[in-house]
Amino acid sequence: MKPLPAAPIPDLAWRWKRFDDLTVHELQNIYMARQTVFGVEQACAYLDADGCDDRAFHLSAWWAHERLPLAYARVLDAGVKYAEVSIGRVITMPAARGIGLGRELMKRVLLHAGHTWPGAAIRISAQSRLETFYAGLGFQVVGDRYIEDGIPHIEMLRAPTG
């Protein structure tokens, strides 16, 4: 990966798209980025392409100097995974960490979700180590902690807004 400039990254293009609007190249690169983080870096053996991508919006941050998105999140319609709208598959590529891109990604996800589903609650299954990060974005812990793919998780809910 080419060295990143200081934040904010110039020419970073954000794309909010439904599955059918993604190009095959965008989809392939999104899957490669997700596999890089979840499969290789976190060494999780699970089915990332879980059959839910076609019922989601995909927010990704693209930089012209990189093939893979620098950041990505999937937002599922209510009723797909939870009764509420849900956010998952949240990643920031290793070389893009520590510059606030993850926070920017989540702020943009919440903004798009608010426009797409006004007043809807949003549920996430967060890695426990990120509980404070998500709490800072308005999420509150609901339920007990659990292990998913060998990693401690907690469900969190962001109450309806608006």
C-alpha positions, -999 to 999 in steps of 0.1 A, spaced: 0 0 0 12 35 -9 21 56 22 -9 76 32 -7 114 35 -16 131 68 -53 133 76 -75 143 60 -66 122 30 -69 143 -2 -91 130 -29 -108 104 -7 -141 94 -24 -169 81 -3 -195 58 -20 -229 48 -5 -244 22 -27 -269 -6 -28 -255 -40 -37 -269 -39 -72 -252 -5 -78 -217 -18 -70 -195 -26 -99 -181 -61 -100 -146 -46 -94 -159 -26 -64 -175 -57 -49 -143 -78 -55 -122 -52 -39 -146 -48 -9 -145 -86 -4 -107 -85 -6 -105 -58 20 -129 -76 43 -109 -108 39 -77 -89 47 -90 -77 80 -113 -105 91 -97 -135 76 -60 -128 76 -54 -101 103 -79 -114 128 -75 -150 117 -112 -157 118 -126 -187 100 -161 -178 91 -182 -172 60 -178 -135 54 -200 -135 22 -230 -145 43 -258 -139 19 -268 -106 34 -248 -82 12 -276 -80 -14 -299 -66 13 -276 -38 24 -261 -5 16 -223 -4 14 -203 26 24 -167 27 13 -138 51 12 -117 49 -19 -84 66 -26 -72 68 -62 -38 54 -53 -52 22 -38 -71 -7 -53 -89 -17 -21 -111 7 -1 -94 23 29 -125 20 50 -158 1 47 -191 -7 65 -222 -26 56 -257 -14 66 -284 -40 66 -321 -32 63 -343 -38 93 -353 -74 96 -323 -89 78 -301 -96 109 -320 -78 136 -354 -62 139 -336 -29 136 -313 -15 109 -278 -29 116 -243 -19 109 -216 -45 105 -184 -56 86 -168 -23 97 -132 -21 87 -103 3 84 -74 -10 65 -42 -14 86 -23 13 68 -52 38 73 -56 34 110 -48 60 136 -58 90 115 -95 92 125 -108 74 94 -128 48 114 -146 76 133 -152 94 100 -166 62 85 -190 57 113 -202 93 113 -209 90 76 -227 57 81 -249 72 108 -256 102 86 -266 81 56 -286 57 77 -305 87 93 -314 99 58 -323 64 45 -343 53 76 -353 84 94 -359 79 131 -348 42 131 -329 25 159 -296 10 148 -281 -22 163 -245 -34 161 -226 -65 173 -194 -48 184 -161 -62 194 -159 -56 231 -126 -37 229 -145 -11 208 -173 -5 233 -161 30 243 -156 40 206 -192 31 198 -205 46 230 -190 79 218 -213 76 188 -244 71 208 -246 34 211 -255 17 244 -248 -18 255 -278 -42 254 -275 -78 265 -247 -99 277 -212 -103 263 -205 -133 241 -178 -148 220 -182 -147 182 -155 -162 160 -132 -164 190 -135 -126 197 -154 -111 227 -185 -91 214 -213 -71 228 -246 -60 212 -251 -22 212 -282 -2 203 -284 34 191 -319 47 200 -341 63 173 -332 99 166 -352 127 151 
